Amino acid sequence: MRWLIVSIAAAFFLSSCASNKPSAEALESLSVPVNWTNANLVSADSSWWNEFHSSSLDSILKEAFVNNYSLQIAASNLKAAAAQATIQGADLFPQISADGSASRRKQNFIGLPIPGSEGGVLTTQNNTFGLNLSASWEIDLWGRLWKQRSAGVANFRAAEADYHGAQLSLMAQVSKSWFSTIESSRQVELAQATLEAFSNSYNRTIQRYEAGLTSSLDMRRARSNLASAEANLSQRKGIYDGLLRQLEVLLGRYPAAQLKTDKMLPQLQQTIPSGLPADLIMQRPDLLAAEQRLLAAKATTSSAKRALLPRISLTGSPGTISGRATTSKCQAIQKSGRNSAGQLSANCTQCICRS
């Protein structure tokens, strides 16, 4: 009997396990949808704040996109990354350079007995001009330069993702600060109404106390409630001013707490859809930037390893140089030093121009 009970229990356990295990046919027939409904509501590039239908929020966000300093820094970093990617990819093409030179040299020879010279001074002047062209091209035999360019492109894409992340963060911060400011203003109105109510109650209590209809305890309690309401109103105003200044800083303004806000919170017309897949997390800009930086690090490591291999480069460098010497005073001396036969005199044969 015991053996029969054990056998029945084992059979029941095995049958339950077999029924819970999906079959191969069921797994093959399972189809996962590629797209999901209401994808536009969760897109990173969509203007999701338009769902609130608030013109004030639209104008505030436009001002933040133009004047926010953090977003301007992210845009400048994106431009720098683009320029750096261009520089890292320039080594794949031939490099051509040109330089020129020009010089002038003047010498004075003093004390030589030269006839016709003023004070025995001989002056020579020499002008030199040069032009040099050079061209070089490294054959990317091992793919080192290509990996270097790939690292620059990946860093640019990471900076681009950071810029989009800064945009999304600015949208969220401005919107959250905007809603908090409106909520705080409503809290100030509520605190003001509470103060007025406690003030009226305190005045009536004073009148009843003076008429002898209530005790001093009720009067002191009403005075305490009035003081608490005044303190609460002052605290709410301080919070409201702080939120206004924080919002003005996000907008690139001077934090003077002078921004005008709406009186009522906007109403969300649509709700967030349910059943969104977990793949949406891959749209986060910080994850995309981290992925691109990882690819850039791998490409840089590969380029550094390939730099140990031999390189083949083609170089060429044509150039020219010309010199021209002028001796103005020496030419005059040669004319004055010729005799009647047309030959140089003995004094001019010692001139530096003859050599």
Residue, then its C-alpha position, 0 to 999 in steps of 0.5 A: m500500500r505504501w509503495l502504491i501511494v509513493s508511485i502515484a505521488a511520483a507520477f503526479f509530480l513528474s506529470s506536473c513538471a512535464s506540463n509546465k515545461p513548454s514544448a519546442e513547437a510552442l517556443e517556435s510558434l511564439s512571436v514577439p512583436v517588433n514594434w509597440t503601440n504609442a511609441n511616439l510618447v516615449s521617443a527621446d526626440s519627441s516634444w513630450w511637453n506639448e502634451f500639457h498644452s501650455s504655451s507658457l511652458d513652451s516659451i520657457l523651454k525655448e528660452a532655456f534652449v537658447n540661454n542655458y549655459s550648461l547646454q552651451i557647454a555641451a554644444s561646444n564640447l560637441k563641436a570640439a569632438a567633431a574637430q578632433a575626429t576630423i584631425q584624427g582622420a586627416d592622417l589617412f590622406p597625403q600631407i603637403s606642407a610648404d614654407g618659404s624663407a627670405s633673408r638680407r645680410k649687410q656688411n660694412f668694411i671700415g678702414l680700407p684705403i679705397p679711393g672715392s669712398e667716404g671715410g674708407v667705408l665699403t658696404t655689401q648687401n646680400n639677399t637670399f630667397g628660398l622655397n621648400l615643398s614637402a609631401s608625405w603619405e603613410i600607407d595604412l598597411w596594418g589599419r593603425l590610422w583607420k583605428q585612430r579615426s574610428a576612435g575619433v568618430a566614436n568619441f564624437r558620437a559619445a559627445e553627441a549623445d551627451y548633448h542630447g542627454a543635456q537637452l533631455s535633462l534640461m527639459a526635465q529640470v525646467s519642467k519640474s521646476w516650472f511645476s514646482t513653482i506653480e505648486s509653491s505659488r498655490q501653497v502661498e495662496l493657501a497660507q495667505a488664506t489660512l492667515e486671514a482665517f486665523s486673523n479673523s478668528y483672533n479678532r473675534t476671540i479678542q472681542r469675546y474675551e473683552a466682553g467676558l464670554t471666553s477665557s484668556l486661554d482661548m485668547r492665547r491659543a488664537r494668538s498662537n495659531l495666528a503666529s504659526a500662520e504668519a510663520n508658515l506664510s513667511q516660509r512658503k514665500g521663501i520656498y517660492d522665491g527660491l524656486l523662482r530663482q532656481l528656474e531663472v538660473l536654468l533659463g540663463r537669467y539673473p536670479a531676481a525672483q521676478l519671473k511670472t508663472d501661471k496660476m494653475l497646473p496644466q492638465l495632462q490629456q493622455t496617460i502613459p501607456s502600459g506594457l512598454p518593453a525593456d529595450l526602451i532603456m537603450q534610448r538613454p543618452d548616457l548609456l549610448a555615450a558610455e557604449q561609444r566611449l567603450l568603442a573608442a577605448k577599444a579602437t585606441t588600444s588597437s591603434a596603439k598595439r599596431a603602432l609597434l609594427p613597421r611603417i611605410s611612408l612615401t616622402g618627397s621634398p623639392g625646393t629652390i634657393s636663389g641669392r643676389a648680391t649688390t654692392s652699390k658703393c663698390q661699383a662706384i669705386q670700380k668706375s673711379g679706379r679705372n685708368s686711361a687704358g680701362q684697367l683697374s688701378a692698383n688700389c682697386t685690385q685690393c677691393i673686396c668686390r674683385s674677389 
